[in-house]
Every structure is written in structure tokens, then in C-alpha cells.
Amino acid sequence: MKNSGIISIFIASIFFSFYTFGQPEISNIRQETDTVGLYDKLETRFDVDGDFANPFDPEEIDVSVTFTSPTGKTWKMFGFYNYSDWQTMWMVRFSPHEKGNWKYVINVRDRSGETTSETLSFNVEDSPYKGPMQIASNKRYLQYADGSPYFGVGLWYNDGYAAFNEGRIEAEVLDHLKDLGVNFISTFITPLETWGSGMGRYDQNICGRLDEVLEMCEDRDMLLSLNIWFHSYLSETVWGGGNSRWNSNPYQLVCDVKDFFSDEESWEYQEKLLRYFVARWGYSRSLGIWFIVDEVNGTDGWVSGDSLGAAAWGKKIHDYFKNNDPYNHPTTGTRSGGIREWWQEGYETFDLAGREIYEAQGFPIISDGNITSSETHPLTYSYRNYAGQVQKLWNNFDKPAIIPETGWDHTFYEMSMPGYLSQYHNALWVTMATGSAMSPFWWAYSNRLNDNVITNQLLYFRNFVDEIPVSGLTNVQPEKIENSDGDAYAMGSDQMIFGWVVNSKTDMANKTVTLPEVERGRYKLRIYHTWRGEFIEEKEIESSRNKISFDIPKMQIEGGHANYVGNDLAFILEKME
């Protein structure tokens, strides 16, 4: 009896030691391909046999992959669990930035131990891709990873993320938008943690749908501005209606809504969530912006909690991405679009200073709707509102300025009115001419907007900004400019000056544009008809006493065709050797 008890204890101790201290196992490694294009996706799937209960919790099961480039640079990527493929549920995604032979190893650590795979390899060859977006060396504009310039032209296009192949973003619509010059869309995502998945576990229908959206963007060379926390999911009482969706957010099991930004347990879950975002989607060349929070002042944590604490929370997320996203995708975040909703702390923190504008929320506007009673035309009020906010961002922050949400029906003119088209048109051009790095993110794609926003005006604007090598411009500053009858805005650099001139009450024909402080020399002037989408005049001019003036041509009826200049034009003055 005594010997038998000793034997039982001995066997139990061996079993316990094996279970507690045995190493996890990696098996069934399936590399998608041996050759990958530069900036394209390498996806490797594998099985993990380990001691864990929640595969989404890196404290229980930590999967990471170390990639080594041909020049010896190392990249650490997180692996992630994806049970949409029941056969092989672990994977890593990676986008290489160098050509040649890469090597990598998979590392798994669980509660019982740690193990590393054999060394794997793949080759990287040329591709047509330019890589993910990043901030240009001039700090004011954007570029692709290969250094080529990027100026964003797009709008909000929201999906729904109900399930695989179910959502409002459609491939055919993206094709149409691409034909119109659109190179980015902005979208918000529903929380990955749902009542169905539970806290700390991520709904794979939502995740799979985001996979599909990013792949659709990759196929069309579009970027995605991904809003992680849309204000409504953090609101129980603020603004009401569809703006209060806290009841659908399982974080209420962790903390009160007003404490979301400061609660320590909430942050522990959020940190793991951010890791999953980086692991699953950080690879994508179409992931343009980590849009951390949209309209933070529309949350209970801001209104009933601590607004400075909300700013500190935003910085924690920004810092997490800076420390853990090897592709260094830019960040942004916003307050809402009222004139008083200036978010100094947010603009200081995020990579992109993003100011929303909703003109009917306190901006100068004809409030009684009577145009004849006002000395200022409503279109003039509008473009001056946009100009003033972009200029304020430019003057206060040494970083790219953007307008990440604007438009919709918070405007003087209603959608489908001719004035709405002019208002939108002007917002595109005046933000470009005052230093914005992207077009205003108009809210939001729908049939209500399509007759005035989803038009060739986008294409005409895109064709113009493609002529400006924004990432290569040096010493970029607002340029002094005068319009003999109307307003004028311009940006100057060592290479060129570009701008926009306008008069809302009459046309620009025969008006004189003057730049009183330019470097002496010869310039090539190109005048662009913004409504027609083409350069209508090109000539060489020379500065006189550091001053350049040029007249806008008058386009008259010719051969039975009316050629009207219109109320505004754009121009480029390129310095000649």
C-alpha cells in the first residue's frame, strides 16, 4: 500500500511537470508563396498546440514572428488567431520593404513554456506597389514608402461590418470612385468585442469583413482611414439617438461609460485589442491612417468624465502604435465640427492635425437663410471658414493638416442644390491652397450626395494635385497673394507656387493676380480651369523686383461654343532654371 502510494505520487508529479513546464508546439506551417512582390502581403498559417484558454489573450498565448531583411534589419510582427479558417487558425501577415531573400522564425510562448520554429525564408521581387503612406520629410505632406508623393482625394464611405461579404462598401462603387480620382476612403468600424464574442475575444465576422474591405482597397490602390473608436459606441447620454450606442458595447461589463478613458481594466483590454489591430491589419499597404477617435467630445468620458483624461488616453493609444506598429502608420483623432471644438491636445499628440468643420455649428454663415440681406455671399463665408481653419492648423502645428470630417447637411445649401456643388468644389480647392495634405473627408457616401459630390469634380481636383510633388517640396510656406477682385490663396516652396483664386459674386475673367514677394527669376505659369478640369493657358513669365502679376484670360464664345472661365481658377508657378 505504501509503495503503491509513492508510485502514484511519482506518476502524478511527472504528469504535472510535463503539463506545467512542457513547451508549446508549432506545426503544419503553410507559407502562402515563396516569392512576394515588394510591399505585397506574405501570409503564413500554422497550428499551435499550447496551454491557453483564450487564443486572443497574449498573456496566455503570445505569438510573434521575427523577420530579417536582406540587409539585416529585423521586423517583429505579432501573430494572431483567426478561426474563420478552421483548419489552420494561427497566422502572420507581413509586407516586405526590401527586395531579396528574407528569413523569419515563429516564436510561441504560453503558460507552460516557449518554443521557436525552424527558420523559414521567401524572396521579394519588384512590384508595381508604392508601399504604405507615411509623413514626408518636409513634415507637412504625405508620401508612399517608396518616396513618391501622395495627396489624398476621397470621402467617408461607411460599411456596417455585419459579416463576410455583407456590408455597404461595394467593389463596383469603389471602381466608380477610383475612376473619379478617389484614392482613399474613411470608415468607422463597429467594436470587435461584442456581446456574442465576449470581452477580450474578437468577432471574426467583423474582422473578416475588414479583411475584405482592405483587400478591395489594395486591389484599387486606395488607402483606408480606419476609425477605431466612433464616438457613439462610447456614448450613453451624449447627443442621443444613433449617437448613443454604449448599450451595444460590452465594455460596460468592465467600467462605467464615463470612466472608459481612465479605467485600468478597460485599458488592459484596449491594449490587447490594439495589438490585434496591428497584427491582423498593420501589414496592409492600404491601411492609411489609424483614426483613433472620432468626435471625442461626443462621449460620456469627455462630457461627464475628464476631457484632459480623454486627451491622455488618446496619447496612450498613439504611443502604443508608435511603439508597436512597425509600419508607423500615421495617427489622427478629432473633436466634433463646431467652431468652438478646437482640440489643442489632440492636434499636438497625433501625427496628423485633424480639425472637423460643420459650418452650421457656429461658423460664420447666413443664419436666417436670406442671401439678399447679407453683404457676404454664402459661398464666400464657406470657403473662408475652411481657409481659416486650415491656416490655423498650419500656423500652430508643424505636421500635416487635414479636415477628417465635414459637409453632410451642416451647410448653408442643402444637398442636391446647385449651391451645394459649388460649396463642395470650393472646399476642395481652398483647403489645398492653404496647406491641407488631403481633401476634406466629406460625410458620407450616399445617394443624397452623389449628384453633387460623387462627380468629375473629384477627378478634376485629383488631376491637378497630381501635378504637385508634395513630398519633395522644401521650405513650404503660405505665399502672399492678391486678387484684384476677390480672394486668393497660395502655398510657396523652393520648387513652385500653387494656389487658387476666386470671386463668388462674379467671374474671374480679366482679373489680375499678384504675388508681391517671390524670388527673382523665370517661371512657367499654368492656369487651370477647375470646373473643366484642364489647363487653359501656359506661358513663361518673369518676376520684376520680386513681384509677379498675371491676368486671368477671358474666354468668349468661339465657333458657337460658350467658353466661360467661371468664378475660380487654380494655378501653378514652376521655377525655371
N, C-alpha and C positions, 0 to 999 in steps of 0.2 A: 504493500500500500504506500509506504513511504517513498520507495524508489519510483513508483508509478507517478506520484505527485510531482516529484522532481523532474521527471521526463516531460510531463505536461507543461510545467512552468518553462522548461527549456525550449520546447517547441513553440509555445506562445511568445516567448521573448524573441525567438528568431523571426517569427511572422511579424511581430510588432516592429522590429528593427527594419525589416525589408519594406514594410508599408510606409514607415515614417521617413526612412532615410534613403530609400531607393530613388534612382534618378528617373525623371520623365523620359519618354521615348518619342523620337521623331521618325516617322516612316512615310512611305508612299509619296515621296516628293515628286511633284509633277511640274516641271518648268514648261511654260506655255510654248516657248520657242527658244532656239539657240542664237537667233540673230534679231536684234531690236534696232529700230530706227532711232536716231538722235531725238531726244525729247518725247519719244513714244513710251508706251506702257509695257513694262515687264511684269507679268503676273505669275507667281509661283504658288501652287497649292500643296498642302501637306497635311498629314494626320499627326495629332499629338495625343499621347496616352500619358496622363498625369493625374496628380492628386489635387482636384479642384472641384468646386460645386458650381461656380458662376464663371463661364468662359469669357465674360466681358470684363471681369474684375482683374486688373493687372496685379493686385495684391495677392490674388490666389494663383493666377497663371500669367506670367509675364513672357510674352513672345516678342523678340526683337531680331532684326536682321542687320548685319553689318556688311555694307558694300564697299569694295575697294576699287577705285578707278584705275585706269592705265597709268596715271601719273602719281598714284599713291595716295590720293585724297580718300578719306573714309566718310561714308554716309551711314547714319544709323536711322533705320526705319522701324516703326512698330509693326508687328504682325497683328492680325485681327481675326475674329471669329465671324463666320458668315454661314449661317445654317440654311441659306437658300439653296445651297448645293449639299445635299445630304451625304454624298459620297466622300467628299474631301472638304472639311468645313473650316480649315485654317488657311490663311493666305497672306501674302505680302504683295504690295504693289509698289513699283519703283519706276521713276523716269530718269534715264541717264543723261548727263550733261557733257560727256566726253565720248569721242569715238575710240574704238579699240577694244581690247579684251578686259572685261570686268570679272571680279571674283566676289563671292559672298558666302557667308555662313549664317545659319539659323541658330539662334540661342533660345532655349526654353528654361524657365525657372518656375517651379511650383513649390508647394509647401513641403515637399519631400526631398527636393534637390534641384540640380541644374545639369543641363546637357547641351552639347553643341553638335551640329550636323557636320557632315563632311563638307569640304569646300566645293562649291559649285561655280560655274562660270557661264558667261554668254558674251557675244560680240555685239558691238554697236557700230552701225554704219550711218552714212549720210541719210538725211530725210528732208522733206520739204518743210518741216515744222520749225518754228522760231523759239519755242520754249515758253515758259510761263511769264506772266507780266511782273515787272519789278520797277522800282523807282529809278529814274535816270540819274546820272552823275550830277546834273545841274540842279537836282533836288526838287525841281518844280514840275517836271513832266514825267511821263512813263515810257517804258520801253519793254521789249521782249528780252528774254535771257540772252539771245544772240546779239543784242545791242541795237537792233532795228527799232525805229520809233513806233510808239503805239499811242494813238489818240482815240479814246473810247467814244463810240456813237451808238446809243441804244436807249433802253427804257425798261421799266418794270414789266415783267411777264411772269405772273404767279401761277403755280401749278396745282397744289392740293395734296399731292403725295399720298393718295389713297392706297395704291397698290401697284404692283408691276403692270406696266402698260396702261395704267389708269391715271390720268391727270390732264390738266388743261393745256400744258405745253405740248404742241404737236409738231412733228417733223416738217409737215407741209408749211406750217406757219413760219417756222424757223427758216425754211428755204426762201420764203417770200421776204422775210425780214433781211436775210443776207443779200438778196437781190436789190434791196433798198439801201444797202450800205451799212446795215447794223452789224456791229462786231462785238456787242455784249448785251446780255440781259441781266436784270437784277430780280431776285426772287427770295421770298421768305419760306422757311421750312417749318413744318409742324414739329413739336418736340419729339425726339427719337424715343424718349421714355414715355410710355403710355400706360393707361390703366391695364391694358392687356398684357404688356410686356413686363411691367413692374419696374420699380426703381433699380437703377444700375444695370438694366438689360434694355437692348435697343431693338425696336420694332423693325424686323427685316423687310417688311413690305415698304415702309418709308425709306429705309436705306437702299433697297433695290431700286426704287423709283428714282432716287437721287443719282444712283449709278447710271440709270438710263438717260437722265437729263444731261449729266456731264458728258456722256458718250455722244449724245446728239450734238452738243456744243463742240466737242472735239472734232466730229466729222465735218463741221462747218466753219472751223477756225473762229469760233465765238468764245468769248470769256463769260464766266458766270460770277456775278456778285452775290455771294451766298449769305443771306441774313440769318444768323443762328438764333437770336432771341428777338422775336417780333413782340412788340410791347403788349399786345392783347393777352398773350399767354402768361404775362406777369402782372395782370390787372384783374382785381376782383371788384373794384368800385370806381375806377377812374374811367370817365367818358361813357361807360355803359354800352349796352347793345353788343354788337360783334366785337367791340373793343375790349370786352372783359371776358376772357376765356380761361381764367385761372382754374375754374371748375373742371377743366379737361386736363389739367397739368398735375401729374402725380407727385410733384414736389411738395404739394400741400400735405403729404404724409410726413414730410421732413421738417417743414417750418411754416410759419405764417407768411402770407404773401409779402407783408411789409418788411420781413426780415430776410427775404431771398438773397439780397446782395451781401448781407453780413453774416448770415448763419454759417458756422463752421462745418456742420454736417452737410449742408447744401453745397458748400464749396468742394467738399471731398467728392461728392457725386459729379459736380460740374467738371472738375479736373479730369476725371476718368472719361467723361463724355468728350471733352476737348481732345483727349488722346485718341479716341476712336475717330473723331473727325479727321485728325492728321493722318492716322493710319490708313483709313479707307479712301480718303479723297485728296489728301495732300499731294499725291503724285501728279495730279492732273494738270496738264498744260492749259486746260480751260478753266481751272479754278482761278478766278481773277482776284477777288477780294474776300477776306474774312470780315463780313459786315457784322460786327459783334452784337450791336443792339440798335434797333430802330425805334426812335422816339422814346427814349428812356424816361422822359417826364410823363409819359402816359402809363406809368406803372405805380402800384401802391408803394413799392420800395422807395420811390422818389417822393411821392406826394405825402405819404404817411410815415415813411421811414426817414432816411437820411440821404439827401441829394449828394452831399460830398462823399458819403459812403458808396453811393452808386458810381461815382467817378472813380473811386479807389478800386471798386470791383471791376470796372472796365479796364483799368490799368493792369489788374491781375491777369485778366484774360489776354490782353495784348502781350504782356510779358511771357505768358505761357507759350503763345505762338512764336514769339521771338526766340525762345529757348528750345523749342521742341519741333518746330516746323523747318526742316532742312531746306525747303524751297523758299522760305522767307516771303510768303505771300503777304501783300500789304493788308493792313487793318483799317477799319473806319467804324464810326458809330455816330448816332445823331440824337438831338432833341427834335421836337416837332417843329413845324414850319412857321409859327407865329413870329412876329417881328421881335418880341422880347425873348424868344427862346434861343439865345446865344449861349453855346456850351463851351466856355473857355477851357475848362479842364479836359474835356474830350478832345478838342482840337489840338491841345498841347500833347496829349497822350498818343493818339492814333497816328498811323503813318500818313493817312490822307485826311486832311481837314474837311469834314463834310457838313455843310450847312444846308438844312432843308429850307424851302421857301414856299409858303402858301400865302399868296398875296392878300386874300380876303381876311386874313387873321392879323390885321393891324398895320399892314403896309400901306403907303400912300396909294389911294385908289379912289375913284369917284363913287362914294358910298351911297349916294341917292339914285344912281343909275342914269342920271341926266347928263349926257355928254355936252349939250349946248350950254349948260350952266358953268362949265369948268373951263378955265384958261388953258389947262393942260390936257392933252389928248390921252385917253386911257391907255393907248399903246405906248405913249411916251412914259407915263407912270410905270408901266410894266417893265420895259427894258431897263429903265433907270433903277428899279428895285433890284433886278438881277445884277446889274453892273455894280451897284453899291455893295452888295453882299460879297461878291467875288473879290472886289478890290479890298474889302475889309479883311477877308481871309488872307489874301496875298500880302498885305502890309503887316499882318500880325504874326504870320507863321511861315517859317522857312521850309515849306513842304508843299506837295501838290494840293491844290484846292479843287473841290468838287461840290456839286449840288446833288446829293444822293436821293432826294425825293422832292417832287414838286408837281404842279399842274393840277390835274383832275378837274374838279368843279369849284376849286377855291380861287377863282379868277373872275375878272370883270365880265368877260364874254363867256357865254355858255358853249358847251361842246356842240359842234355842227354849225355854229355861226361862222361866217367868213372872218370875223374879228378874232376868233379863237385860233384859226390857222395863222394869222399874222402874228398874234401874240406868241404862239409856239415858235414860229420861224424866228422872231426877234430874240427869243430866249436862247436859241441855239447859237446865234451869231454873236450876241453881246457877251455871253459867258466866255466864248472862245477868245474874243478880242480883249477881254480883261484878265485873262490868265488861267482860266479853268483848264484842268488836264483832261476832262471828259465832258461830253454833252450832259445837260441836265437829265437826271433819271426821272422821266415823266411817269406819273402814276395814272393808270396802269393799262396794259394791253387789254382792249375790249372792243366790241363793235361800236360802242359810243364814241371811241376815239378815232376809229380807223379812217374816217373820211377826212380828218384834218391832221392827224399825227402820223399815221402809217402811210406816208405818201412819198413822192420823189423828193420832197424837201430834205429828207434824211440822206438820200443819195447825193444830192447836190452839195450838201454840207460835208459829207464824207469825202467827196472828190476834192474839195478844197483843202481840208485839213490834211489829206494825204500828201499834199504838196509842201507841207511844213515838216522838216526833220526835227520834231520837238525834242527828241532825246539828245541830239547833237548841238543844240543851241547853247551858247555860252553867254554869260553876263546878261541874262534875260531880265528885263525890267519893263514896267509900263512906260509907254512912249507918250510924250506930249504931242497932242494933235488938235487941230482946229478945223471946224466945218463952217463955212461962210453962212450957212443957213440950216442949222440942225445940230445934231450931236455926232461925236466921233470918238472912237476908242481904238487903241493900238498897243501892241507889245513889240518891243525892240530887242535886238540881240546883236552880237558881233557879226552874224551872218545875214540877217534880214530883219525887216519890219513887216508885220502883218496886222491888218485891222479891219474895222467895219465902220461905215458912215451911214447916217440915217436921218430922215426927216419924216415924222409921222403925218404931218399935215399936207405936205406936197411932195413932188418927186425930187430926185437928186440931180436931174439934168442941169448942166451948166453951173453947178455949184463948185466952189473951189475948196480943195482940201490942202491944209498946210501942216507940215511938220517943222516946227521952228528950231529944233535942237538936234540935228543929225550930223553924223560925221561927214566931212567933205569927201567928195568922190562921185563916181558914176554909179547909177543904179538902173536895174531893169525893173520897170513898173508893169504889173499885170493887174488889170481891173476885172473883177469877177461879178457877173450878173447872178445874184444869189437866187432869184426866182426861176431863172432859166437854167442855171447850173453849168455855165460856161464862161470862160474868159472872153471878154468882148473887146479888149484893147491891150496891146502890148507895145511898149516903146522904151527907149533909153532916155533917162533924164539925169541932170547933174545938179548937185546941191550948190547953192550960192550963199556964201557966208553962213555955212552950216544950217541952211534952210532949204526945204524942198516944198514946192507947191505944184499941184496938178489939178486940172479941171476934169470934171465928170462929163463924158460925152453925152450929146443929145441925140437920141435915136428916134428918127422920124419914120413916117410911112414911106416904104420903098417897094415898088412893084406890086402895089396892092396889099402889102403886108404891114401891119402896125408893129413897130418895134419900140416898146416902151421901157425906159430904164427902170422905173419903179421908185419906191421910197427908200431903198437902201442898196448899197453895194459893198463888196469886200475887196481888199487889195493885198498884194504882196509887193514889197520893195526889196529886191535882192541885190546885195552889194556885188559890184563887178570888180575884177582885178585891175 
